[in-house]
Amino acid sequence: MNTTENRRSANSATPYIAVHPGSIIKDELEFRGVSQKQLAKEIGVSYSLFNEVLNGKRELNPEIALLIEAATGMEAQPLLRIQLDYNLQQTKLSKSFLDRIASIRRVAAVM
């Protein structure tokens, strides 16, 4: 049986390694020859905060995404979608969270 529901596509596959939007921004800055310190100063955020976003230690939030968009032209919305996908994938990899979901499903099955 080969229905649309049974087919898998590359677009529906979960990547093996989650990609944080900071790595994409970091690559773009390197390509353009712009330093992290330079852009952090330009957009008015502390270098340490900006560096933590670029290194995946902090989430990219809408404010910083819009500031990056204004400075570089990199659209904020796709970067924020990547952050959401990253967050979801990291959550799905959390054993404690998966145990919690399994527990809820057992309770819900009885209802």
MMTF fields as JSON, N, C-alpha, C and O atoms, coordinates in Angstrom:
{
  "mmtfVersion": "1.0.0",
  "mmtfProducer": "UNKNOWN",
  "numBonds": 443,
  "numAtoms": 444,
  "numGroups": 111,
  "numChains": 1,
  "numModels": 1,
  "chainsPerModel": [1],
  "groupsPerChain": [111],
  "chainIdList": ["A"],
  "bondAtomList": [4, 2, 8, 6, 12, 10, 16, 14, 20, 18, 24, 22, 28, 26, 32, 30, 36, 34, 40, 38, 44, 42, 48, 46, 52, 50, 56, 54, 60, 58, 64, 62, 68, 66, 72, 70, 76, 74, 80, 78, 84, 82, 88, 86, 92, 90, 96, 94, 100, 98, 104, 102, 108, 106, 112, 110, 116, 114, 120, 118, 124, 122, 128, 126, 132, 130, 136, 134, 140, 138, 144, 142, 148, 146, 152, 150, 156, 154, 160, 158, 164, 162, 168, 166, 172, 170, 176, 174, 180, 178, 184, 182, 188, 186, 192, 190, 196, 194, 200, 198, 204, 202, 208, 206, 212, 210, 216, 214, 220, 218, 224, 222, 228, 226, 232, 230, 236, 234, 240, 238, 244, 242, 248, 246, 252, 250, 256, 254, 260, 258, 264, 262, 268, 266, 272, 270, 276, 274, 280, 278, 284, 282, 288, 286, 292, 290, 296, 294, 300, 298, 304, 302, 308, 306, 312, 310, 316, 314, 320, 318, 324, 322, 328, 326, 332, 330, 336, 334, 340, 338, 344, 342, 348, 346, 352, 350, 356, 354, 360, 358, 364, 362, 368, 366, 372, 370, 376, 374, 380, 378, 384, 382, 388, 386, 392, 390, 396, 394, 400, 398, 404, 402, 408, 406, 412, 410, 416, 414, 420, 418, 424, 422, 428, 426, 432, 430, 436, 434, 440, 438],
  "bondOrderList": [1, 1, 1, 1, 1, 1, 1, 1, 1, 1, 1, 1, 1, 1, 1, 1, 1, 1, 1, 1, 1, 1, 1, 1, 1, 1, 1, 1, 1, 1, 1, 1, 1, 1, 1, 1, 1, 1, 1, 1, 1, 1, 1, 1, 1, 1, 1, 1, 1, 1, 1, 1, 1, 1, 1, 1, 1, 1, 1, 1, 1, 1, 1, 1, 1, 1, 1, 1, 1, 1, 1, 1, 1, 1, 1, 1, 1, 1, 1, 1, 1, 1, 1, 1, 1, 1, 1, 1, 1, 1, 1, 1, 1, 1, 1, 1, 1, 1, 1, 1, 1, 1, 1, 1, 1, 1, 1, 1, 1, 1],
  "groupList": [{"groupName": "MET", "atomNameList": ["N", "CA", "C", "O"], "elementList": ["N", "C", "C", "O"], "formalChargeList": [0, 0, 0, 0], "bondAtomList": [1, 0, 2, 1, 3, 2], "bondOrderList": [1, 1, 2], "singleLetterCode": "M", "chemCompType": "L-PEPTIDE LINKING"}, {"groupName": "ASN", "atomNameList": ["N", "CA", "C", "O"], "elementList": ["N", "C", "C", "O"], "formalChargeList": [0, 0, 0, 0], "bondAtomList": [1, 0, 2, 1, 3, 2], "bondOrderList": [1, 1, 2], "singleLetterCode": "N", "chemCompType": "L-PEPTIDE LINKING"}, {"groupName": "THR", "atomNameList": ["N", "CA", "C", "O"], "elementList": ["N", "C", "C", "O"], "formalChargeList": [0, 0, 0, 0], "bondAtomList": [1, 0, 2, 1, 3, 2], "bondOrderList": [1, 1, 2], "singleLetterCode": "T", "chemCompType": "L-PEPTIDE LINKING"}, {"groupName": "GLU", "atomNameList": ["N", "CA", "C", "O"], "elementList": ["N", "C", "C", "O"], "formalChargeList": [0, 0, 0, 0], "bondAtomList": [1, 0, 2, 1, 3, 2], "bondOrderList": [1, 1, 2], "singleLetterCode": "E", "chemCompType": "L-PEPTIDE LINKING"}, {"groupName": "ARG", "atomNameList": ["N", "CA", "C", "O"], "elementList": ["N", "C", "C", "O"], "formalChargeList": [0, 0, 0, 0], "bondAtomList": [1, 0, 2, 1, 3, 2], "bondOrderList": [1, 1, 2], "singleLetterCode": "R", "chemCompType": "L-PEPTIDE LINKING"}, {"groupName": "SER", "atomNameList": ["N", "CA", "C", "O"], "elementList": ["N", "C", "C", "O"], "formalChargeList": [0, 0, 0, 0], "bondAtomList": [1, 0, 2, 1, 3, 2], "bondOrderList": [1, 1, 2], "singleLetterCode": "S", "chemCompType": "L-PEPTIDE LINKING"}, {"groupName": "ALA", "atomNameList": ["N", "CA", "C", "O"], "elementList": ["N", "C", "C", "O"], "formalChargeList": [0, 0, 0, 0], "bondAtomList": [1, 0, 2, 1, 3, 2], "bondOrderList": [1, 1, 2], "singleLetterCode": "A", "chemCompType": "L-PEPTIDE LINKING"}, {"groupName": "PRO", "atomNameList": ["N", "CA", "C", "O"], "elementList": ["N", "C", "C", "O"], "formalChargeList": [0, 0, 0, 0], "bondAtomList": [1, 0, 2, 1, 3, 2], "bondOrderList": [1, 1, 2], "singleLetterCode": "P", "chemCompType": "L-PEPTIDE LINKING"}, {"groupName": "TYR", "atomNameList": ["N", "CA", "C", "O"], "elementList": ["N", "C", "C", "O"], "formalChargeList": [0, 0, 0, 0], "bondAtomList": [1, 0, 2, 1, 3, 2], "bondOrderList": [1, 1, 2], "singleLetterCode": "Y", "chemCompType": "L-PEPTIDE LINKING"}, {"groupName": "ILE", "atomNameList": ["N", "CA", "C", "O"], "elementList": ["N", "C", "C", "O"], "formalChargeList": [0, 0, 0, 0], "bondAtomList": [1, 0, 2, 1, 3, 2], "bondOrderList": [1, 1, 2], "singleLetterCode": "I", "chemCompType": "L-PEPTIDE LINKING"}, {"groupName": "VAL", "atomNameList": ["N", "CA", "C", "O"], "elementList": ["N", "C", "C", "O"], "formalChargeList": [0, 0, 0, 0], "bondAtomList": [1, 0, 2, 1, 3, 2], "bondOrderList": [1, 1, 2], "singleLetterCode": "V", "chemCompType": "L-PEPTIDE LINKING"}, {"groupName": "HIS", "atomNameList": ["N", "CA", "C", "O"], "elementList": ["N", "C", "C", "O"], "formalChargeList": [0, 0, 0, 0], "bondAtomList": [1, 0, 2, 1, 3, 2], "bondOrderList": [1, 1, 2], "singleLetterCode": "H", "chemCompType": "L-PEPTIDE LINKING"}, {"groupName": "GLY", "atomNameList": ["N", "CA", "C", "O"], "elementList": ["N", "C", "C", "O"], "formalChargeList": [0, 0, 0, 0], "bondAtomList": [1, 0, 2, 1, 3, 2], "bondOrderList": [1, 1, 2], "singleLetterCode": "G", "chemCompType": "PEPTIDE LINKING"}, {"groupName": "LYS", "atomNameList": ["N", "CA", "C", "O"], "elementList": ["N", "C", "C", "O"], "formalChargeList": [0, 0, 0, 0], "bondAtomList": [1, 0, 2, 1, 3, 2], "bondOrderList": [1, 1, 2], "singleLetterCode": "K", "chemCompType": "L-PEPTIDE LINKING"}, {"groupName": "ASP", "atomNameList": ["N", "CA", "C", "O"], "elementList": ["N", "C", "C", "O"], "formalChargeList": [0, 0, 0, 0], "bondAtomList": [1, 0, 2, 1, 3, 2], "bondOrderList": [1, 1, 2], "singleLetterCode": "D", "chemCompType": "L-PEPTIDE LINKING"}, {"groupName": "LEU", "atomNameList": ["N", "CA", "C", "O"], "elementList": ["N", "C", "C", "O"], "formalChargeList": [0, 0, 0, 0], "bondAtomList": [1, 0, 2, 1, 3, 2], "bondOrderList": [1, 1, 2], "singleLetterCode": "L", "chemCompType": "L-PEPTIDE LINKING"}, {"groupName": "PHE", "atomNameList": ["N", "CA", "C", "O"], "elementList": ["N", "C", "C", "O"], "formalChargeList": [0, 0, 0, 0], "bondAtomList": [1, 0, 2, 1, 3, 2], "bondOrderList": [1, 1, 2], "singleLetterCode": "F", "chemCompType": "L-PEPTIDE LINKING"}, {"groupName": "GLN", "atomNameList": ["N", "CA", "C", "O"], "elementList": ["N", "C", "C", "O"], "formalChargeList": [0, 0, 0, 0], "bondAtomList": [1, 0, 2, 1, 3, 2], "bondOrderList": [1, 1, 2], "singleLetterCode": "Q", "chemCompType": "L-PEPTIDE LINKING"}],
  "groupTypeList": [0, 1, 2, 2, 3, 1, 4, 4, 5, 6, 1, 5, 6, 2, 7, 8, 9, 6, 10, 11, 7, 12, 5, 9, 9, 13, 14, 3, 15, 3, 16, 4, 12, 10, 5, 17, 13, 17, 15, 6, 13, 3, 9, 12, 10, 5, 8, 5, 15, 16, 1, 3, 10, 15, 1, 12, 13, 4, 3, 15, 1, 7, 3, 9, 6, 15, 15, 9, 3, 6, 6, 2, 12, 0, 3, 6, 17, 7, 15, 15, 4, 9, 17, 15, 14, 8, 1, 15, 17, 17, 2, 13, 15, 5, 13, 5, 16, 15, 14, 4, 9, 6, 5, 9, 4, 4, 10, 6, 6, 10, 0],
  "groupIdList": [1, 2, 3, 4, 5, 6, 7, 8, 9, 10, 11, 12, 13, 14, 15, 16, 17, 18, 19, 20, 21, 22, 23, 24, 25, 26, 27, 28, 29, 30, 31, 32, 33, 34, 35, 36, 37, 38, 39, 40, 41, 42, 43, 44, 45, 46, 47, 48, 49, 50, 51, 52, 53, 54, 55, 56, 57, 58, 59, 60, 61, 62, 63, 64, 65, 66, 67, 68, 69, 70, 71, 72, 73, 74, 75, 76, 77, 78, 79, 80, 81, 82, 83, 84, 85, 86, 87, 88, 89, 90, 91, 92, 93, 94, 95, 96, 97, 98, 99, 100, 101, 102, 103, 104, 105, 106, 107, 108, 109, 110, 111],
  "secStructList": [7, 7, 7, 4, 4, 4, 7, 7, 7, 4, 4, 4, 1, 7, 7, 1, 1, 7, 7, 7, 2, 2, 2, 2, 2, 2, 2, 2, 2, 2, 2, 2, 6, 7, 7, 2, 2, 2, 2, 2, 2, 2, 2, 6, 7, 7, 2, 2, 2, 2, 2, 2, 2, 2, 6, 6, 1, 1, 7, 7, 7, 2, 2, 2, 2, 2, 2, 2, 2, 2, 2, 2, 7, 7, 7, 2, 2, 2, 2, 2, 2, 2, 2, 2, 2, 2, 2, 2, 2, 2, 2, 2, 6, 7, 2, 2, 2, 2, 2, 2, 2, 2, 2, 2, 2, 2, 2, 2, 2, 2, 7],
  "xCoordList": [0.847, 0.0, 0.898, 1.754, 0.708, 1.578, 0.754, 0.637, 0.189, -0.618, 0.258, 1.4, -0.281, 0.46, 0.84, 1.913, -0.01, 0.26, 1.451, 2.157, 1.678, 2.759, 4.099, 5.137, 4.102, 5.342, 6.082, 5.485, 7.389, 8.236, 8.976, 9.372, 9.154, 9.924, 11.059, 11.054, 12.022, 13.15, 12.67, 13.262, 11.609, 11.102, 10.442, 10.342, 9.99, 9.322, 10.261, 9.871, 11.482, 12.437, 13.005, 13.222, 13.236, 13.857, 15.369, 15.908, 16.065, 17.515, 18.152, 17.652, 19.25, 19.94, 20.488, 20.397, 21.051, 21.614, 20.797, 20.605, 20.323, 19.558, 20.484, 21.628, 19.973, 20.748, 20.221, 19.04, 21.097, 20.74, 20.923, 21.902, 20.004, 20.138, 21.407, 21.878, 21.958, 23.203, 24.332, 25.146, 24.388, 25.461, 25.293, 26.281, 24.068, 23.794, 24.198, 24.822, 23.833, 24.186, 25.701, 26.28, 26.329, 27.783, 28.478, 29.423, 28.01, 28.579, 28.42, 29.335, 27.254, 26.992, 27.926, 28.447, 28.138, 29.038, 30.462, 31.152, 30.899, 32.243, 32.38, 33.393, 31.353, 31.364, 31.482, 32.189, 30.776, 30.791, 32.002, 32.237, 32.762, 33.915, 33.55, 34.27, 32.436, 31.955, 32.213, 31.861, 32.817, 33.089, 31.838, 30.946, 31.808, 30.696, 30.635, 29.556, 31.786, 31.83, 31.296, 30.567, 31.666, 31.233, 29.711, 29.075, 29.132, 27.684, 26.952, 25.916, 27.476, 26.847, 26.771, 25.743, 27.851, 27.869, 26.869, 26.136, 26.843, 25.948, 24.478, 23.693, 24.107, 22.69, 22.36, 21.202, 23.381, 23.146, 22.878, 22.09, 23.533, 23.426, 24.831, 25.818, 24.91, 26.227, 26.881, 26.212, 28.199, 28.937, 28.731, 28.565, 28.741, 28.618, 27.264, 27.203, 26.185, 24.862, 24.85, 24.389, 25.36, 25.36, 26.182, 25.767, 27.348, 28.21, 27.519, 27.652, 26.785, 26.069, 24.972, 24.733, 24.307, 23.302, 23.995, 23.549, 25.076, 25.767, 26.357, 26.501, 26.699, 27.269, 26.233, 26.592, 24.944, 23.877, 23.662, 23.014, 24.198, 24.032, 22.792, 22.322, 22.267, 21.026, 20.137, 20.6, 18.843, 17.894, 17.972, 18.257, 17.714, 17.517, 16.096, 15.141, 15.948, 14.601, 14.17, 14.999, 12.877, 12.386, 13.077, 13.32, 13.395, 14.038, 15.406, 15.712, 16.219, 17.553, 17.451, 18.221, 16.51, 16.315, 15.969, 16.477, 15.113, 14.74, 15.906, 16.059, 16.722, 17.903, 18.906, 19.502, 19.086, 19.98, 19.435, 20.196, 18.128, 17.507, 17.776, 18.115, 17.625, 17.85, 19.298, 19.566, 20.227, 21.647, 22.183, 23.079, 21.639, 22.232, 21.307, 21.765, 20.019, 19.067, 18.657, 17.811, 19.257, 18.834, 17.444, 17.268, 16.466, 15.096, 14.924, 15.41, 14.217, 14.017, 13.139, 13.431, 12.073, 11.1, 11.696, 11.464, 12.445, 13.053, 14.033, 14.108, 14.781, 15.702, 14.943, 15.383, 13.805, 13.0, 12.349, 12.169, 11.997, 11.464, 12.532, 12.243, 13.761, 14.864, 15.042, 15.282, 14.926, 15.023, 13.917, 14.166, 12.694, 11.575, 11.82, 11.607, 12.264, 12.566, 13.659, 13.581, 14.669, 15.755, 15.21, 15.532, 14.389, 13.812, 12.972, 13.069, 12.149, 11.31, 12.156, 11.886, 13.174, 14.015, 14.773, 14.889, 15.284, 15.987, 15.036, 15.431, 13.801, 12.813, 12.495, 12.369, 12.365, 12.064, 13.213, 13.009, 14.408, 15.561, 15.746, 16.616, 14.931, 15.046, 14.357, 13.14, 15.126, 14.559, 13.508, 12.454, 13.77, 12.798, 11.486, 10.406, 11.586, 10.361, 9.624, 8.398, 10.345, 9.71, 9.034, 7.967, 9.65, 9.031, 7.733, 6.732, 7.759, 6.559, 5.443, 4.285, 5.781, 4.795, 4.21, 2.997, 5.057, 4.585, 3.614, 2.6, 3.911, 3.035, 1.681, 0.638, 1.707, 0.452, -0.363, -1.584, 0.289, -0.432, -1.061, -2.15, -0.381, -0.958, -2.226, -3.234, -2.172, -3.329, -4.457, -5.619, -4.107, -5.114, -5.782, -6.953, -5.051, -5.622, -6.711, -7.606, -6.65, -7.638, -8.904, -9.986, -8.764, -9.908, -10.987, -12.002],
  "yCoordList": [-1.169, 0.0, 1.239, 1.383, 2.127, 3.282, 4.563, 5.236, 4.887, 6.103, 7.279, 7.116, 8.449, 9.664, 9.677, 10.168, 9.149, 9.15, 8.267, 8.537, 7.213, 6.285, 6.722, 6.19, 7.67, 8.12, 9.083, 9.888, 8.975, 9.928, 10.765, 10.273, 11.997, 12.858, 13.48, 13.472, 14.015, 14.672, 15.845, 16.149, 16.503, 17.66, 17.279, 18.112, 16.04, 15.631, 14.912, 14.595, 14.659, 13.95, 14.887, 16.074, 14.336, 15.091, 14.996, 13.895, 16.137, 16.058, 15.349, 15.427, 14.665, 13.94, 14.918, 14.673, 16.012, 17.012, 18.288, 18.805, 18.784, 20.026, 21.188, 21.248, 22.103, 23.268, 24.492, 24.826, 25.146, 26.384, 27.536, 27.55, 28.499, 29.605, 30.426, 31.081, 30.393, 31.114, 30.668, 31.485, 29.37, 28.873, 29.401, 29.644, 29.576, 30.115, 31.591, 32.039, 32.326, 33.744, 33.89, 34.74, 33.067, 33.098, 32.847, 33.554, 31.841, 31.545, 32.727, 33.056, 33.36, 34.501, 35.666, 36.325, 35.919, 37.002, 36.723, 37.619, 35.478, 35.099, 35.293, 35.803, 34.883, 35.031, 36.502, 36.848, 37.366, 38.804, 39.529, 40.694, 38.85, 39.485, 40.474, 41.444, 40.227, 41.094, 40.381, 39.211, 41.07, 40.446, 40.462, 41.294, 39.516, 39.457, 40.743, 41.288, 41.216, 42.438, 43.631, 44.468, 43.694, 44.795, 44.795, 45.839, 43.64, 43.586, 43.786, 44.45, 43.225, 43.421, 44.909, 45.401, 45.611, 47.06, 47.77, 48.654, 47.387, 48.009, 47.861, 48.796, 46.684, 46.459, 46.805, 46.737, 47.176, 47.648, 46.572, 46.775, 45.422, 44.37, 44.056, 44.286, 43.534, 43.226, 42.112, 41.216, 42.195, 41.185, 39.808, 38.828, 39.718, 38.408, 37.766, 36.567, 38.544, 38.011, 37.545, 36.446, 38.393, 38.071, 36.822, 35.958, 36.722, 35.567, 34.289, 33.238, 34.376, 33.205, 32.765, 31.567, 33.708, 33.348, 32.655, 31.598, 33.238, 32.665, 31.294, 30.478, 31.032, 29.731, 28.746, 27.691, 29.089, 28.168, 28.007, 27.053, 28.93, 28.844, 29.589, 29.381, 30.457, 31.193, 31.103, 30.905, 31.255, 31.263, 32.578, 33.63, 32.495, 33.696, 34.163, 33.428, 35.374, 35.88, 36.827, 37.265, 37.146, 38.007, 39.363, 39.869, 39.955, 41.272, 41.21, 42.02, 40.251, 40.137, 39.742, 40.224, 38.876, 38.473, 39.682, 39.81, 40.561, 41.76, 42.741, 43.409, 42.835, 43.693, 43.162, 43.935, 41.849, 41.229, 41.451, 41.736, 41.323, 41.57, 42.996, 43.216, 43.961, 45.366, 45.608, 46.387, 44.936, 45.17, 44.38, 44.847, 43.182, 42.302, 41.968, 41.558, 42.143, 41.727, 40.265, 39.788, 39.545, 38.158, 38.212, 38.825, 37.587, 37.692, 37.036, 35.932, 37.746, 37.291, 36.051, 35.128, 36.02, 34.931, 33.549, 32.641, 33.343, 32.01, 31.643, 30.485, 32.635, 32.36, 31.929, 31.037, 32.566, 32.199, 30.831, 30.102, 30.479, 29.124, 28.069, 27.008, 28.372, 27.445, 27.284, 26.177, 28.39, 28.323, 27.446, 26.624, 27.617, 26.799, 25.323, 24.472, 25.019, 23.633, 23.061, 21.911, 23.87, 23.453, 23.145, 22.111, 24.046, 23.842, 22.567, 21.791, 22.355, 21.155, 19.891, 18.928, 19.898, 18.711, 18.445, 17.295, 19.489, 19.306, 18.754, 17.904, 19.225, 18.744, 17.275, 16.491, 16.902, 15.512, 14.568, 13.358, 15.107, 14.29, 14.177, 13.443, 14.901, 14.909, 13.682, 13.537, 12.805, 11.583, 11.895, 11.258, 12.86, 13.181, 13.69, 13.375, 14.479, 14.971, 13.827, 13.753, 12.939, 11.798, 10.876, 10.329, 10.704, 9.915, 10.58, 9.905, 11.875, 12.634, 12.472, 12.274, 12.553, 12.367, 10.96, 10.785, 9.968, 8.578, 8.411, 7.726, 9.024, 8.962, 9.6, 9.052, 10.749, 11.433, 10.589, 10.507, 9.963, 9.137, 7.916, 7.492, 7.347, 6.198, 6.63, 5.923, 7.777, 8.296, 8.643, 8.324, 9.301, 9.707, 8.504, 8.577, 7.388, 6.201, 5.589, 4.924, 5.801, 5.254, 6.095, 5.595, 7.353, 8.289, 7.961, 8.655],
  "zCoordList": [0.0, 0.0, 0.0, 0.873, -0.968, -1.104, -1.11, -2.134, 0.037, 0.142, 0.502, 0.931, 0.325, 0.665, 2.129, 2.481, 2.989, 4.422, 4.774, 5.746, 3.991, 4.288, 3.711, 4.106, 2.793, 2.165, 3.072, 3.787, 3.021, 3.765, 2.743, 1.687, 3.057, 2.181, 2.98, 4.211, 2.257, 2.925, 3.765, 4.801, 3.331, 4.069, 5.383, 6.284, 5.511, 6.744, 7.711, 8.835, 7.284, 8.128, 9.194, 8.949, 10.364, 11.441, 11.284, 11.179, 11.265, 11.116, 12.302, 13.424, 12.049, 13.111, 14.144, 15.347, 13.679, 14.579, 14.445, 13.345, 15.572, 15.56, 15.206, 15.657, 14.396, 13.979, 14.72, 14.628, 15.442, 16.139, 15.149, 14.403, 15.13, 14.173, 14.377, 13.448, 15.579, 15.832, 14.922, 14.492, 14.626, 13.758, 12.336, 11.642, 11.908, 10.569, 10.509, 9.547, 11.542, 11.608, 11.674, 10.999, 12.48, 12.641, 11.301, 10.948, 10.557, 9.239, 8.289, 7.534, 8.332, 7.452, 7.792, 6.891, 9.07, 9.469, 9.013, 8.528, 9.168, 8.718, 7.212, 6.733, 6.469, 5.012, 4.618, 3.672, 5.361, 5.054, 5.628, 5.311, 6.462, 7.073, 8.165, 8.401, 8.828, 9.906, 11.23, 11.384, 12.174, 13.466, 14.342, 14.179, 15.272, 16.224, 17.044, 17.277, 17.474, 18.284, 17.496, 18.029, 16.235, 15.381, 15.236, 15.381, 14.955, 14.771, 16.096, 16.136, 17.169, 18.48, 18.802, 19.269, 18.552, 18.802, 17.888, 18.331, 16.632, 15.647, 16.033, 15.872, 16.543, 16.877, 18.325, 18.738, 19.093, 20.453, 21.486, 22.41, 21.335, 22.355, 22.862, 22.163, 24.069, 24.619, 23.807, 23.291, 23.712, 22.978, 23.593, 22.867, 24.927, 25.575, 25.258, 24.988, 25.285, 24.943, 23.485, 23.175, 22.607, 21.173, 20.901, 20.128, 21.534, 21.373, 21.853, 21.226, 22.954, 23.464, 22.498, 22.343, 21.851, 20.837, 19.671, 19.225, 19.177, 18.018, 18.31, 17.4, 19.562, 19.932, 20.468, 20.991, 20.34, 20.717, 22.198, 22.628, 23.0, 24.451, 24.925, 26.044, 24.069, 24.34, 23.12, 21.996, 23.372, 22.258, 21.501, 22.073, 20.216, 19.413, 19.689, 19.436, 20.205, 20.477, 19.361, 18.564, 19.302, 18.214, 18.136, 17.04, 19.273, 19.26, 18.586, 17.711, 18.997, 18.404, 16.932, 16.101, 16.615, 15.215, 14.343, 13.229, 14.845, 14.079, 13.974, 12.952, 15.011, 14.951, 13.924, 13.175, 13.895, 12.92, 11.514, 10.589, 11.351, 10.049, 9.58, 8.417, 10.481, 10.122, 9.704, 8.79, 10.38, 10.117, 8.929, 8.226, 8.701, 7.682, 6.52, 5.454, 6.722, 5.692, 5.819, 5.062, 6.78, 7.021, 7.651, 8.704, 7.026, 7.509, 8.871, 9.116, 9.754, 11.132, 11.204, 11.965, 10.423, 10.559, 10.291, 11.089, 9.217, 9.033, 10.152, 10.561, 10.643, 11.749, 13.001, 13.727, 13.246, 14.417, 14.24, 15.215, 13.015, 12.757, 13.032, 13.585, 12.641, 12.908, 14.413, 14.894, 15.165, 16.626, 17.193, 18.075, 16.69, 17.161, 16.863, 17.726, 15.654, 15.293, 16.196, 16.627, 16.474, 17.362, 18.759, 19.344, 19.282, 20.615, 20.664, 21.615, 19.638, 19.61, 19.564, 20.282, 18.722, 18.604, 19.904, 20.328, 20.532, 21.801, 22.865, 23.662, 22.885, 23.846, 23.589, 24.531, 22.324, 21.977, 22.332, 22.437, 22.517, 22.887, 24.399, 24.869, 25.154, 26.606, 27.199, 27.084, 27.829, 28.395, 29.45, 29.472, 30.325, 31.378, 30.784, 31.286, 29.714, 29.084, 28.398, 28.477, 27.73, 27.067, 28.08, 27.805, 29.251, 30.312, 30.775, 31.016, 30.893, 31.294, 30.263, 30.631, 28.979, 27.903, 27.968, 27.85, 28.153, 28.23, 29.388, 29.254, 30.51, 31.668, 31.384, 31.743, 30.744, 30.392, 29.427, 29.56, 28.46, 27.483, 28.153, 27.765, 29.16, 29.877, 30.616, 30.596, 31.258, 31.99, 31.02, 31.272, 29.908, 28.924, 28.272, 27.901, 28.124, 27.496, 28.349, 27.828, 29.646, 30.564, 30.601, 30.911, 30.289, 30.358, 29.379, 29.322]
}
